[in-house]
Amino acid sequence: MVSCRISQSPNHKSCLNRVCLWRHRAKTPPLNHLSYRASVIPSLTLATVSQLNAALAGSAALVAAAFALSTFDRWHRRGQPHELAWTVAMMLFTVGSGALWWAEATGWSMFAFRVFFLAGAVLNVAWLALGTIYLLANKNIADQLRRALVVLSAFSAGVIAVAPTKRNIITGEFPAARELFGVLPRVMAAVGSGVPALVIIFGALWSTWRVVKSQTPNLKSATQRKIVAPGRLAFGNVFVALGTLVLSASGTLAGRLGKDRAFAVTLLVGLCILFVGFLVASNSTQSQRNLPADN
């Protein structure tokens, strides 16, 4: 064993042996290295999580854009009002998903949150429900609701654009409307998403039940449709109801995945299920004016 003698000079202590000097350094905890790891590793983890959330939100935006193009093409060729309503709804889903992608990729700002909140929480589900009403109810009633929805959409855009905020957005957090906005914007979001979601779900299930009973999947006062493929229509309606339920389940998953991840996952999965339902139910019915005349 090599002994070590340390001088007791009042000015400083020095090791008289290189081995001893190395041992003293080895016993000293690398405080700077530990503090560096403590500061860098959480930052890397947070960046990885944000990248994954951004990828999920970007994928949802692409699915919504493809959905919007499909419904717009069908409306352009057939002129059905429910397909125009779905086109508007999917465009709003695209804008909302795009705002979520931008915020997760670059950080939340108040402008990004206002766009995300307006398109993704207040307006999109309402326009989707309008398409359901066009399919199931009288066209005159649906037209009146459409005019009212246009006015309410413009009013909502103005409210969200100028709504005062309680505080600034904290870096790294997923903003919550209850912490940023007052009562009116939050009520608009609750009514604008909750009530239309119930309309879509119950409308899809009621239409499925009518198909199973070999009846027309709409009210007698609505434009009558001939069922060409009842099985496809029933499955498509089930997918529409399921997709709407998934879109409403972000709060349930927030405790397990985190608010931002839960919202991105439910948005992507819900839109995919809705798109599948649309594709399955496509061309499963024909309106009376599109039916060939009897010879």
Secondary structure in CASP SS format (residue, H / E / C, confidence):
PFRMAT SS
TARGET T0000
AUTHOR 0000-0000-0000
METHOD secondary structure of the structure
MODEL  1
M C 1.00
V C 1.00
S C 1.00
C C 1.00
R C 1.00
I E 1.00
S C 1.00
Q C 1.00
S C 1.00
P C 1.00
N C 1.00
H C 1.00
K C 1.00
S C 1.00
C E 1.00
L C 1.00
N C 1.00
R H 1.00
V H 1.00
C H 1.00
L H 1.00
W H 1.00
R H 1.00
H H 1.00
R H 1.00
A H 1.00
K H 1.00
T C 1.00
P C 1.00
P C 1.00
L H 1.00
N H 1.00
H H 1.00
L H 1.00
S H 1.00
Y H 1.00
R H 1.00
A H 1.00
S H 1.00
V H 1.00
I H 1.00
P H 1.00
S H 1.00
L H 1.00
T H 1.00
L H 1.00
A H 1.00
T H 1.00
V H 1.00
S H 1.00
Q H 1.00
L H 1.00
N H 1.00
A H 1.00
A H 1.00
L H 1.00
A H 1.00
G H 1.00
S H 1.00
A H 1.00
A H 1.00
L H 1.00
V H 1.00
A H 1.00
A H 1.00
A H 1.00
F H 1.00
A H 1.00
L H 1.00
S H 1.00
T H 1.00
F H 1.00
D H 1.00
R H 1.00
W H 1.00
H H 1.00
R H 1.00
R H 1.00
G C 1.00
Q C 1.00
P H 1.00
H H 1.00
E H 1.00
L H 1.00
A H 1.00
W H 1.00
T H 1.00
V H 1.00
A H 1.00
M H 1.00
M H 1.00
L H 1.00
F H 1.00
T H 1.00
V H 1.00
G H 1.00
S H 1.00
G H 1.00
A H 1.00
L H 1.00
W H 1.00
W H 1.00
A H 1.00
E H 1.00
A H 1.00
T H 1.00
G C 1.00
W C 1.00
S C 1.00
M H 1.00
F H 1.00
A H 1.00
F H 1.00
R H 1.00
V H 1.00
F H 1.00
F H 1.00
L H 1.00
A H 1.00
G H 1.00
A H 1.00
V H 1.00
L H 1.00
N H 1.00
V H 1.00
A H 1.00
W H 1.00
L H 1.00
A H 1.00
L H 1.00
G H 1.00
T H 1.00
I H 1.00
Y H 1.00
L H 1.00
L H 1.00
A C 1.00
N C 1.00
K H 1.00
N H 1.00
I H 1.00
A H 1.00
D H 1.00
Q H 1.00
L H 1.00
R H 1.00
R H 1.00
A H 1.00
L H 1.00
V H 1.00
V H 1.00
L H 1.00
S H 1.00
A H 1.00
F H 1.00
S H 1.00
A H 1.00
G H 1.00
V H 1.00
I H 1.00
A H 1.00
V H 1.00
A C 1.00
P C 1.00
T C 1.00
K C 1.00
R C 1.00
N C 1.00
I C 1.00
I C 1.00
T C 1.00
G C 1.00
E C 1.00
F C 1.00
P C 1.00
A C 1.00
A H 1.00
R H 1.00
E H 1.00
L H 1.00
F C 1.00
G C 1.00
V H 1.00
L H 1.00
P H 1.00
R H 1.00
V H 1.00
M H 1.00
A H 1.00
A H 1.00
V H 1.00
G H 1.00
S H 1.00
G H 1.00
V H 1.00
P H 1.00
A H 1.00
L H 1.00
V H 1.00
I H 1.00
I H 1.00
F H 1.00
G H 1.00
A H 1.00
L H 1.00
W H 1.00
S H 1.00
T H 1.00
W H 1.00
R H 1.00
V H 1.00
V H 1.00
K C 1.00
S C 1.00
Q C 1.00
T C 1.00
P C 1.00
N C 1.00
L C 1.00
K C 1.00
S C 1.00
A C 1.00
T C 1.00
Q C 1.00
R E 1.00
K E 1.00
I E 1.00
V C 1.00
A C 1.00
P H 1.00
G H 1.00
R H 1.00
L H 1.00
A H 1.00
F H 1.00
G H 1.00
N H 1.00
V H 1.00
F H 1.00
V H 1.00
A H 1.00
L H 1.00
G H 1.00
T H 1.00
L H 1.00
V H 1.00
L H 1.00
S C 1.00
A C 1.00
S H 1.00
G H 1.00
T H 1.00
L H 1.00
A H 1.00
G H 1.00
R H 1.00
L H 1.00
G C 1.00
K H 1.00
D H 1.00
R H 1.00
A H 1.00
F H 1.00
A H 1.00
V H 1.00
T H 1.00
L H 1.00
L H 1.00
V H 1.00
G H 1.00
L H 1.00
C H 1.00
I H 1.00
L H 1.00
F H 1.00
V H 1.00
G H 1.00
F H 1.00
L H 1.00
V H 1.00
A H 1.00
S C 1.00
N C 1.00
S C 1.00
T E 1.00
Q E 1.00
S E 1.00
Q H 1.00
R H 1.00
N H 1.00
L C 1.00
P C 1.00
A C 1.00
D C 1.00
N C 1.00
END
